[in-house]
């Protein structure tokens, strides 16, 4: 009986060791439950709504008219932690088009992650075209320069069209230096 127990325990240990996976270390860079964001520009209506996202809440952003520059209307929040050159940053967000611009199938906005002051250099700047259903989108980029704590922001530039976009929980992570 003792031999069978040892054999069983040894086999179980080998299975556990052989099935162990390496999990990438990452640091959450802000509180994803904080949905009161800063806003910039005119001709917009921003409200917090109840919806079927994982948190049960979303921000509805209605752009009343197209602007000359997408950043003329924006929602944004500062990140609590900075980045170092070579860090991989990811933004994972729940988002959907509530109402697209006339003649468009989806809404369109720019996801900007970068410095919140001059020279406004960025880690990522991506055009996003969310579908009409809630979807979880992930964007990744590598920082090309150091940015100190409270110097990095995530901004949603909404001025491309007259449209309504809803934003659910958003997770911004620093995965550390990219290994070569």
C-alpha positions in Angstrom: 0.0 0.0 0.0 2.8 2.4 0.9 4.6 1.7 -2.5 1.4 2.5 -4.4 0.9 5.7 -2.5 4.5 6.8 -3.2 4.2 5.8 -6.9 0.9 7.7 -7.2 2.3 10.8 -5.5 5.4 10.7 -7.7 3.3 10.4 -10.8 1.1 13.3 -9.7 4.2 15.5 -9.0 5.6 14.7 -12.5 2.3 15.6 -14.1 2.1 18.9 -12.2 5.7 19.7 -13.1 5.3 18.8 -16.8 2.1 20.8 -17.1 3.4 23.9 -15.4 3.2 26.9 -17.7 5.1 30.2 -17.4 2.7 33.1 -16.9 3.9 36.5 -18.1 4.3 39.0 -15.3 2.3 42.1 -15.8 1.3 45.2 -13.9 -2.1 46.8 -14.1 -1.5 50.5 -14.7 -4.8 52.0 -13.5 -8.1 51.1 -11.8 -10.4 49.6 -14.4 -13.4 50.3 -12.2 -12.9 54.1 -12.3 -15.2 55.2 -15.1 -15.3 58.9 -14.4 -12.9 60.1 -17.1 -11.7 63.5 -18.1 -13.2 65.0 -21.3 -12.2 67.6 -23.8 -14.1 69.5 -26.6 -17.5 70.7 -27.4 -20.4 69.1 -29.3 -20.5 66.0 -27.2 -22.6 64.3 -24.6 -21.0 61.9 -22.1 -22.9 59.8 -19.6 -22.5 56.7 -17.5 -25.1 54.0 -18.3 -26.0 50.6 -17.1 -25.4 47.9 -19.6 -24.5 44.2 -20.1 -20.7 44.6 -19.7 -18.8 42.6 -17.1 -18.9 45.6 -14.7 -22.6 46.4 -15.5 -21.6 50.0 -16.4 -20.3 51.8 -19.5 -19.5 55.3 -20.7 -21.7 56.4 -23.6 -20.0 59.0 -25.7 -22.1 60.9 -28.3 -20.2 63.1 -30.7 -22.7 65.6 -32.1 -20.7 66.6 -35.1 -17.4 65.8 -36.9 -14.4 67.8 -36.0 -11.3 69.0 -37.9 -9.1 66.8 -35.8 -10.1 63.5 -34.0 -8.6 64.8 -30.7 -10.8 67.9 -30.7 -13.3 65.7 -28.8 -11.7 63.2 -26.4 -12.2 61.1 -23.3 -9.0 60.3 -21.3 -7.5 59.2 -18.1 -4.0 59.3 -16.7 -2.2 56.1 -15.8 -0.8 55.8 -12.3 2.5 54.2 -13.4 5.1 55.2 -15.9 6.9 53.1 -18.5 10.4 52.4 -19.5 11.8 52.2 -23.0 11.2 48.6 -24.2 8.2 47.8 -22.0 5.3 46.1 -23.8 2.0 47.8 -23.0 -1.4 46.3 -23.7 -4.9 47.9 -23.7 -7.8 45.5 -23.5 -11.2 47.1 -23.7 -14.9 46.3 -23.9 -16.3 48.6 -26.6 -19.2 48.8 -29.1 -20.8 51.1 -31.6 -24.1 52.3 -30.4 -24.7 54.5 -33.5 -22.4 54.9 -36.5 -22.1 58.0 -38.6 -24.5 58.2 -41.5 -23.3 56.0 -44.3 -20.8 54.1 -42.0 -21.2 50.5 -40.7 -19.3 51.2 -37.5 -18.1 54.1 -35.3 -14.4 55.1 -35.6 -12.1 56.5 -33.0 -8.4 56.7 -32.2 -6.9 54.9 -29.2 -3.9 57.0 -28.1 -1.6 55.9 -25.3 1.2 58.3 -24.7 2.6 61.3 -22.9 0.0 63.7 -21.5 2.2 66.8 -22.0 4.6 68.1 -24.7 6.0 66.5 -26.9 2.9 64.2 -26.8 4.9 61.2 -28.1 3.1 58.0 -27.9 3.3 54.3 -27.2 0.4 53.5 -29.5 -2.0 55.3 -31.7 -4.6 53.0 -33.3 -7.7 53.5 -35.4 -10.5 51.4 -33.8 -13.7 50.3 -35.6 -15.9 48.6 -33.0 -18.8 46.5 -34.1 -22.4 47.0 -33.0 -22.0 44.2 -30.4 -19.9 44.3 -27.2 -16.5 43.0 -28.0 -13.2 42.6 -26.1 -10.4 44.2 -28.2 -6.7 44.1 -27.3 -4.0 46.4 -28.7 -0.2 46.0 -27.9 2.8 48.2 -28.5 6.3 48.6 -27.2 7.4 51.9 -25.5 10.1 53.7 -27.5 11.0 56.1 -24.6 10.8 56.4 -20.8 7.7 58.1 -19.4 7.4 58.9 -15.7 4.6 58.1 -13.3 1.5 60.3 -13.9 3.0 61.3 -17.3 1.1 58.7 -19.4 -2.5 58.9 -20.5 -5.0 56.7 -22.4 -7.1 58.8 -24.7 -10.0 58.0 -26.9 -10.2 60.6 -29.7 -13.8 60.7 -30.8 -14.0 63.7 -33.3 -13.8 61.7 -36.6 -17.6 61.4 -37.0 -21.0 62.2 -35.6 -21.5 58.9 -33.7 -22.1 57.2 -30.4 -19.6 54.8 -28.8 -19.9 52.9 -25.6 -16.9 52.0 -23.5 -17.0 49.2 -20.8 -14.1 48.1 -18.6 -10.6 48.9 -19.8 -7.5 47.2 -18.7 -4.0 48.8 -19.3 -1.1 46.5 -18.5 2.7 46.8 -18.5 4.1 43.4 -19.4 7.7 44.6 -18.7 10.6 44.6 -21.1 10.3 42.8 -24.4 12.7 39.8 -24.4 14.6 39.4 -27.6 
